[in-house]
Amino acid sequence: MSLNDYARLSNNDLELYKQLSDSSYKSINGKRQSTRNFKDGVLNLGQIHFEQPKDVLTKEMILEYQKEQQRKPAYIDTITGDQFQYVPSNINDPLNPYNPVNLPSGAPATEGDINLKRDDLNIVLSNVDVLSNDEKVKKQLLDDLRLRLNKLGDEEKKIGDKLNKLNTLQSQTKNKIKTLDSNISTKTSKLTSLVQAAAINRAKKEIDELEEEKKQQESLLKEVQSQITILQPQEADIQAEIANIIKLIKDTERDLRNIIRNLGTEKALIPNLETELTQLVENFEQNKKMQQKLKDKIN
């Protein structure tokens, strides 16, 4: 809170005290009253004898009184005799006057020292800009890699589902072919024992039907195996790319952590460098003024 705020609060308090004082003065007609009779903290009924003042206060009188109170100083410094319109608080703002320091060598700062320190600050600021840009690039790269990883994961799942279905169909087809081979072998072995031409022809027809179905199953098996042969390398390529992206994500996350750490280190240097530069400039300016004063005295 500033001194003006303390002054304003003090004036408000004075105004409130004045109003309370006026009210009390009016209520008792400016005379000291006798001790009132209270019982249990309550004034007995019928024993209040307040009389109205003989002279009524006017608005002009009140305003004049207010002006007189405001003109009076609220506080007079006992040491300096200065008058204040407010009562100073006990709060003392800490004042830490800056005392410029020379270089570690004890020599005063020069323009060369200032330029070197300014160069150091500019280098750090440039490093901060570069690292900040690197941070943005790495974060964008991470987002792109994670997006690509999600898409590859979906593709891998689709291919994996297809391969599972094809492998199941391949196994079922092989079992059917095996069963057909067994049936054909059985019927072929029985064919030699048949005598009647009708039975022989019927058996041959059944064998031909089984052979035809076997061909269809073998054709289906080749198609299934062909699709498996195509999808398996695709799945392997996707899995290899996924492994590579996961490695890139880990490496990028490590690089990003290093960038953020280095960025924090560089940013931490800025306040000290700015303070040191300010000290050098102030020391240089003070020495310059002192030299000018000395020249003026000599002249």
C-alpha positions, 0 to 999 in steps of 0.5 A: 500500500502506498503512502497516498493510500495510508493518507486517504485511510487516515483522512477517512478515519478522521472524518468518521471520528469527527462525525461521531464526536458531533453526534455525541456533542449534539446528544448531550448538549455539550454537558457531562451527564450523570451516571445512568442507571443500567440493569443487566446492561439495559437502560431502565424505561422512562429514565432517558432525559435527553434534551435537544440543544438550544442552538441548532447546527447549520450545514455551513457550521459543519462545513467550516468545522470540517475545513478547519480539521482538514487544515490542521496537520495530522502529524508533525515530525518531532525531528524535522518539524515537517507537517503531514496531513496523515499519521505515518504508519510503522511500516518501513519500505525496505530501501536497498540502494544499489551500489555499483561494483567495479570489475573483479580486478578492482578497475572501473568498467569501460565501454569494452567491458560493457560491450563484452557483457552485452555480447555475452547476453546476446549470445545467451538470448540467441541460444534461447531462440535457437533452443526454443525453435528446436523445442517446437520442432521436436514437439511437432516431430513427436506428434507426427511420429505418434500419429504415424505409429497409430496409423501403422498400428491400425494397419498391422491389426487389419493385416493380422486379422486377415492372416488369422482368417487365412491361416484358419481357412488354410488349416480347414482346407488342408483337413478337407483335402485330407478327408477327400483323399481318404474317401477317394482311396476307400472308394477306389479300393472297394471298386475292384470288389464290385461286379454289377456294372451299375454299381461300378458306374455309380462308384466311379461317379462318386470317385469323380465327384470327390476328385472334382471337389478335391481339385476345388479345395486344392485351388482354394488352398493355393489362393489362400497360400498366395494371399498369405505369402503376400500379406506376411511380408507386408506385416513384417514391413509394418512391424519393422517400421513400427519398431523403428518409429518407437525407437525414433520416439524414444530418441526424440523424447530424449533430445527434447528433454535435453533441449528443455534442460538446456533451455532452462539453463540458458534462461537462468543466465539471463537475469544475472547477465542483465544485472551485471550489464546494468551494473557495468553501465551504471558504474561506467556512467558514475565514473564518467560523471565523477571525472566530469565533475573533477574536470569542472573543478579544475577548470 
